[in-house]
Amino acid sequence: MNTITKYVVLLSLCLITANLSAQETEKDTTLLKEVNFKISALERLKTKIQDEEREFLKAEVEVINERLSKGEITETKAEQLKKEAAKRRALNIENRLAIIDNKIELLKRNDAYYDDRDDDEVHFNFSLSKLGGLNVSSRRKPRKYDKRTTSDLVFAAGFNNAIGDGQKIGDEYTFMQSGFVELGIAWKTRLFEDNNAVRLKYGFSFMWNKLTPKDDRYFVQNGNTTTLETFPSELKESEFRITNLVFPLHFEFGPSKKIERKGYFRYSTARHFKIGLGGYAGFNIGTQQKLRFKEDGDRVKEKIRRSYNASPFVYGLSAYVGYGTLGIYAKYDLSPLFKDQTFDQHNLSIGFRFDLD
């Protein structure tokens, strides 16, 4: 059940990240809509500014007329004050509309919304009104013109086994009940200046390789030797798991689409085929054997954590063929499963791989 739970959690994380990746893919369209919406709002604001300044002038004239009717000022002074108020409001309209026109032109020339302040931090603006409130605004940093390196989440899962000289897949370990899971972060760098046909993909991953021995057998460590032996009673479950921290490196080949905008460009491999060839190297960071059986009528579950002489350093070859984010993935450990054995066994895995850019 713990293994199933782990797979469900990892798959959920994969799906969540896929959703975030899809949002990133739609970011350009969303940004363009935001810019167009902002321009429309600014156009409407121009009309509002003129109406607002006229209302202010009307209110000022009413105050001047009231002072005139009370005898506080002369008719000549009243006319002078009205002309000054009209001139001030006309200049206000001219200046405020010029600011709006400049903002509109700035938005039309660029793909990003500009907020002309001196830093890129989030600003908290307090405003007092009838209801009061807190305004939080942030600036969008300008896009980098050419982003040659990107990152993504790597998730892989499938079948796992181990084979040696003269052995076939499934001879020692149950094929359907032995599996692997990989979860990691990868960076992808374009190797050529003006071409995205070849990329270098590198990063780090956690690999969980599980083996389920056949015929009620389990692993026994005798000093520097680890052997498969028959359990004294019937085993309900025999599971052997090795956890590795590895650093994969692949050369990725395949076409891509160049997306060009006013202030930047990107290469996208979405909906394109790709091939990755490379390998990995790393360390064993944990080995565990889980046994379930009956003893004197009682159900017993044991989890044994020890080295079992598993190879401390792991290295191997790996490859994948995919379309978009989904691919078929295979890896083979060149390092033996155990050190100092009478014959070597090597871990072999095949399954599906998700590269969530």
C-alpha positions as CSV (number, residue, x, y, z in Angstrom):
1,M,0.0,0.0,0.0
2,N,2.9,2.4,0.8
3,T,4.3,1.8,-2.7
4,I,0.9,2.4,-4.3
5,T,0.6,5.6,-2.2
6,K,4.0,6.8,-3.3
7,Y,3.2,6.2,-7.0
8,V,-0.1,8.1,-6.6
9,V,1.6,11.0,-4.9
10,L,4.3,11.2,-7.6
11,L,1.7,10.9,-10.4
12,S,-0.3,13.7,-8.8
13,L,2.8,15.8,-8.7
14,C,3.4,15.0,-12.3
15,L,-0.1,16.1,-13.3
16,I,0.1,19.3,-11.2
17,T,3.4,20.2,-12.9
18,A,1.9,19.4,-16.3
19,N,-0.8,21.9,-15.6
20,L,1.7,24.5,-14.6
21,S,3.7,23.7,-17.8
22,A,0.5,24.1,-19.9
23,Q,0.0,27.5,-18.2
24,E,3.5,28.5,-19.1
25,T,2.9,27.5,-22.7
26,E,-0.2,29.8,-22.8
27,K,1.6,32.6,-21.1
28,D,2.3,34.5,-24.4
29,T,-1.3,34.5,-25.4
30,T,-2.4,35.6,-21.9
31,L,0.1,38.4,-21.9
32,L,-1.0,39.7,-25.3
33,K,-4.6,39.7,-24.0
34,E,-3.5,41.6,-20.9
35,V,-1.8,44.2,-23.1
36,N,-4.8,44.7,-25.3
37,F,-7.1,44.9,-22.3
38,K,-4.8,47.5,-20.8
39,I,-4.8,49.6,-24.0
40,S,-8.6,49.5,-24.1
41,A,-8.8,50.6,-20.5
42,L,-6.4,53.5,-21.1
43,E,-8.6,54.6,-24.1
44,R,-11.6,54.7,-21.9
45,L,-9.6,56.5,-19.2
46,K,-9.0,59.4,-21.7
47,T,-12.7,60.1,-21.9
48,K,-13.1,59.8,-18.1
49,I,-10.2,62.3,-17.6
50,Q,-11.9,64.9,-19.8
51,D,-15.3,64.5,-18.1
52,E,-13.6,64.6,-14.7
53,E,-11.7,67.8,-15.4
54,R,-14.9,69.5,-16.8
55,E,-16.8,68.5,-13.6
56,F,-14.0,70.0,-11.5
57,L,-14.2,73.2,-13.5
58,K,-18.0,73.3,-13.2
59,A,-17.7,73.0,-9.4
60,E,-15.1,75.7,-9.2
61,V,-17.2,78.1,-11.3
62,E,-20.2,77.5,-9.0
63,V,-18.0,78.4,-6.0
64,I,-16.9,81.6,-7.8
65,N,-20.5,82.5,-8.7
66,E,-21.5,81.9,-5.1
67,R,-18.7,84.2,-3.8
68,L,-19.8,86.8,-6.4
69,S,-23.5,86.7,-5.3
70,K,-22.4,87.2,-1.7
71,G,-20.4,90.3,-2.6
72,E,-17.1,88.7,-1.6
73,I,-15.5,89.5,-5.0
74,T,-16.2,91.8,-7.8
75,E,-17.5,90.8,-11.2
76,T,-14.1,91.6,-12.8
77,K,-12.3,89.4,-10.2
78,A,-14.9,86.6,-10.8
79,E,-14.2,86.6,-14.6
80,Q,-10.4,86.5,-13.9
81,L,-10.8,83.5,-11.5
82,K,-13.0,81.6,-14.0
83,K,-10.4,82.2,-16.8
84,E,-7.6,80.9,-14.5
85,A,-9.6,77.8,-13.5
86,A,-10.5,77.1,-17.2
87,K,-6.8,77.4,-18.2
88,R,-5.7,75.2,-15.3
89,R,-8.2,72.5,-16.2
90,A,-7.4,72.6,-19.9
91,L,-3.7,72.2,-19.1
92,N,-4.6,69.3,-16.7
93,I,-6.5,67.6,-19.6
94,E,-3.6,68.1,-22.0
95,N,-0.9,66.8,-19.6
96,R,-3.0,63.8,-18.4
97,L,-3.9,62.8,-21.9
98,A,-0.3,63.0,-23.0
99,I,0.7,60.6,-20.2
100,I,-2.0,58.2,-21.3
101,D,-1.0,58.4,-25.0
102,N,2.6,57.7,-24.1
103,K,1.6,54.6,-22.1
104,I,-0.5,53.4,-25.0
105,E,2.4,53.8,-27.5
106,L,4.7,52.0,-25.0
107,L,2.3,49.1,-24.8
108,K,1.9,48.8,-28.6
109,R,5.7,48.7,-29.1
110,N,6.3,46.0,-26.5
111,D,5.0,42.6,-25.4
112,A,5.1,43.4,-21.7
113,Y,3.2,45.8,-19.4
114,Y,5.6,48.5,-18.1
115,D,5.3,50.1,-14.7
116,D,7.9,52.8,-14.6
117,R,9.4,52.6,-11.1
118,D,13.0,52.1,-10.1
119,D,12.9,48.5,-8.8
120,D,11.5,45.1,-9.5
121,E,10.0,44.4,-6.1
122,V,6.4,44.1,-5.1
123,H,4.9,47.4,-3.9
124,F,2.2,47.8,-1.3
125,N,0.1,50.8,-1.9
126,F,-2.3,52.0,0.9
127,S,-5.2,54.0,-0.3
128,L,-7.9,55.7,1.9
129,S,-11.4,55.8,0.5
130,K,-14.9,55.3,1.8
131,L,-14.2,51.6,2.3
132,G,-10.4,51.8,2.6
133,G,-8.2,49.1,1.2
134,L,-4.8,47.7,0.4
135,N,-3.4,47.6,-3.1
136,V,-0.7,45.1,-4.0
137,S,1.0,45.5,-7.3
138,S,4.1,44.0,-8.9
139,R,6.3,44.7,-11.9
140,R,6.8,42.2,-14.6
141,K,10.5,41.9,-15.4
142,P,11.4,42.2,-19.0
143,R,11.8,38.9,-20.8
144,K,15.3,37.7,-21.6
145,Y,15.8,38.0,-25.4
146,D,17.4,34.5,-25.9
147,K,16.9,31.9,-23.2
148,R,19.2,29.0,-24.2
149,T,18.7,27.0,-21.0
150,T,15.3,25.8,-19.6
151,S,14.4,23.5,-16.8
152,D,11.7,20.8,-16.4
153,L,10.5,18.1,-14.1
154,V,11.3,14.5,-15.1
155,F,9.0,11.6,-14.0
156,A,9.4,8.1,-15.2
157,A,7.9,4.7,-14.1
158,G,7.7,1.2,-15.5
159,F,9.0,-2.3,-15.2
160,N,12.3,-3.3,-13.6
161,N,14.4,-6.5,-13.5
162,A,17.9,-7.8,-13.1
163,I,19.8,-10.1,-15.4
164,G,23.3,-11.8,-15.5
165,D,25.2,-14.1,-17.7
166,G,22.9,-16.7,-19.2
167,Q,19.8,-15.2,-17.7
168,K,16.7,-13.8,-19.2
169,I,14.3,-11.2,-18.0
170,G,11.9,-12.9,-15.5
171,D,14.2,-15.8,-14.6
172,E,14.9,-14.7,-11.1
173,Y,12.4,-11.9,-10.5
174,T,8.7,-11.5,-11.2
175,F,8.3,-9.2,-14.2
176,M,4.9,-7.6,-13.5
177,Q,5.6,-7.0,-9.8
178,S,9.1,-5.5,-10.2
179,G,9.1,-1.9,-11.1
180,F,11.0,1.4,-11.0
181,V,10.2,5.1,-10.4
182,E,12.4,8.1,-11.2
183,L,11.8,11.7,-10.2
184,G,14.1,14.6,-10.8
185,I,14.9,18.0,-12.2
186,A,16.6,18.4,-15.6
187,W,18.1,21.4,-17.4
188,K,18.2,21.6,-21.2
189,T,20.7,23.8,-23.0
190,R,20.8,24.5,-26.7
191,L,24.2,23.7,-28.1
192,F,24.2,25.8,-31.3
193,E,23.7,29.5,-31.5
194,D,21.0,29.6,-34.3
195,N,19.8,26.0,-34.2
196,N,17.9,23.9,-31.6
197,A,18.4,20.5,-33.3
198,V,20.8,19.3,-30.6
199,R,20.3,19.9,-26.9
200,L,22.3,18.9,-23.8
201,K,20.1,17.6,-21.0
202,Y,21.4,17.2,-17.5
203,G,20.3,17.3,-13.9
204,F,19.7,15.0,-10.9
205,S,17.2,12.3,-10.2
206,F,16.1,9.9,-7.4
207,M,15.7,6.4,-8.7
208,W,13.8,3.6,-6.9
209,N,14.4,0.2,-8.4
210,K,12.3,-2.7,-7.0
211,L,12.9,-6.4,-7.4
212,T,10.4,-9.1,-6.4
213,P,12.2,-12.5,-6.2
214,K,10.3,-15.6,-7.4
215,D,9.6,-18.9,-5.6
216,D,9.4,-17.7,-2.0
217,R,13.0,-16.5,-2.0
218,Y,14.6,-13.5,-0.3
219,F,18.0,-11.9,-0.1
220,V,20.4,-13.0,2.7
221,Q,23.6,-11.1,3.5
222,N,26.5,-13.3,4.6
223,G,29.5,-11.1,5.3
224,N,30.6,-9.7,1.9
225,T,28.3,-12.0,-0.1
226,T,24.6,-11.6,-0.8
227,T,22.6,-14.5,-2.0
228,L,19.0,-15.5,-2.9
229,E,17.8,-18.2,-0.6
230,T,14.4,-20.0,0.0
231,F,12.4,-18.6,2.9
232,P,11.6,-21.1,5.6
233,S,7.8,-20.6,5.1
234,E,5.5,-19.2,2.4
235,L,6.1,-15.6,1.6
236,K,3.1,-13.4,1.0
237,E,5.5,-10.6,-0.2
238,S,9.2,-10.4,-0.9
239,E,10.4,-7.0,-2.1
240,F,13.9,-5.7,-2.5
241,R,14.3,-1.9,-3.2
242,I,17.4,0.1,-3.9
243,T,17.3,3.9,-3.9
244,N,19.9,5.9,-5.9
245,L,20.7,9.5,-6.4
246,V,22.0,9.9,-9.9
247,F,23.1,12.6,-12.3
248,P,21.9,11.9,-15.8
249,L,23.4,13.4,-19.0
250,H,21.7,13.0,-22.4
251,F,22.2,14.5,-25.9
252,E,18.7,15.2,-27.1
253,F,18.0,15.4,-30.9
254,G,14.9,16.5,-32.7
255,P,13.1,19.3,-34.5
256,S,11.5,22.3,-32.7
257,K,9.5,25.4,-33.5
258,K,10.9,28.8,-33.3
259,I,8.6,31.3,-31.7
260,E,9.5,34.9,-32.4
261,R,8.1,38.0,-30.6
262,K,8.9,41.7,-30.6
263,G,11.4,41.5,-27.8
264,Y,12.4,37.9,-27.5
265,F,12.4,34.5,-29.2
266,R,12.1,30.9,-27.9
267,Y,12.4,27.3,-29.3
268,S,9.5,24.9,-28.4
269,T,9.7,21.1,-28.7
270,A,6.0,20.7,-27.9
271,R,4.3,18.4,-30.4
272,H,7.6,17.3,-31.9
273,F,9.5,14.0,-31.8
274,K,12.8,13.8,-29.8
275,I,15.5,11.2,-29.1
276,G,17.7,11.2,-26.0
277,L,21.0,9.2,-25.8
278,G,23.3,9.2,-22.8
279,G,23.8,7.8,-19.3
280,Y,23.9,8.5,-15.6
281,A,26.2,8.1,-12.6
282,G,25.6,8.4,-8.9
283,F,25.4,6.9,-5.5
284,N,23.4,4.3,-3.6
285,I,21.6,6.1,-0.8
286,G,19.5,3.3,0.7
287,T,18.7,-0.4,0.4
288,Q,15.6,-2.1,2.0
289,Q,14.0,-5.5,2.0
290,K,10.4,-6.0,2.9
291,L,8.9,-9.4,3.8
292,R,5.4,-10.4,4.7
293,F,4.7,-14.0,6.0
294,K,2.8,-16.0,8.6
295,E,4.6,-17.2,11.7
296,D,2.7,-19.4,14.3
297,G,-0.6,-18.2,12.8
298,D,0.4,-14.5,13.1
299,R,0.9,-12.1,10.2
300,V,4.4,-10.7,10.3
301,K,5.7,-7.8,8.3
302,E,9.4,-7.0,8.3
303,K,11.3,-4.1,6.9
304,I,15.1,-4.6,6.9
305,R,17.4,-1.7,6.1
306,R,21.0,-2.7,5.6
307,S,23.6,-2.5,2.8
308,Y,23.1,-6.0,1.4
309,N,26.5,-5.3,-0.3
310,A,24.7,-3.3,-3.0
311,S,27.1,-1.4,-5.2
312,P,27.8,2.0,-3.6
313,F,28.4,3.7,-6.9
314,V,26.0,3.2,-9.8
315,Y,26.4,4.1,-13.5
316,G,24.8,3.1,-16.7
317,L,23.3,3.9,-20.1
318,S,19.9,5.3,-20.8
319,A,17.8,6.5,-23.8
320,Y,14.4,7.7,-24.6
321,V,12.2,8.3,-27.6
322,G,9.3,10.7,-27.2
323,Y,6.7,13.1,-28.6
324,G,6.1,16.3,-26.7
325,T,6.2,15.5,-23.0
326,L,5.6,11.7,-23.2
327,G,8.3,9.1,-24.2
328,I,9.4,5.5,-23.9
329,Y,12.4,5.2,-21.6
330,A,15.0,2.5,-21.0
331,K,18.0,2.3,-18.7
332,Y,20.7,-0.3,-18.0
333,D,23.1,-0.4,-15.1
334,L,26.7,-1.1,-16.2
335,S,27.5,-1.3,-12.5
336,P,26.7,-4.7,-10.9
337,L,23.7,-5.0,-8.6
338,F,25.9,-6.3,-5.8
339,K,29.7,-6.0,-5.3
340,D,31.9,-9.1,-4.7
341,Q,29.4,-11.6,-6.1
342,T,30.2,-15.0,-7.8
343,F,28.4,-13.6,-10.9
344,D,27.2,-10.2,-11.7
345,Q,23.6,-9.1,-12.2
346,H,22.7,-5.8,-13.8
347,N,19.6,-3.7,-13.3
348,L,17.4,-3.2,-16.4
349,S,14.3,-0.9,-16.6
350,I,11.9,0.1,-19.3
351,G,8.8,2.3,-19.0
352,F,7.3,5.7,-19.7
353,R,8.9,9.0,-19.2
354,F,7.4,12.5,-18.7
355,D,9.5,15.6,-19.4
356,L,7.4,18.4,-18.2
357,D,9.0,21.6,-19.6
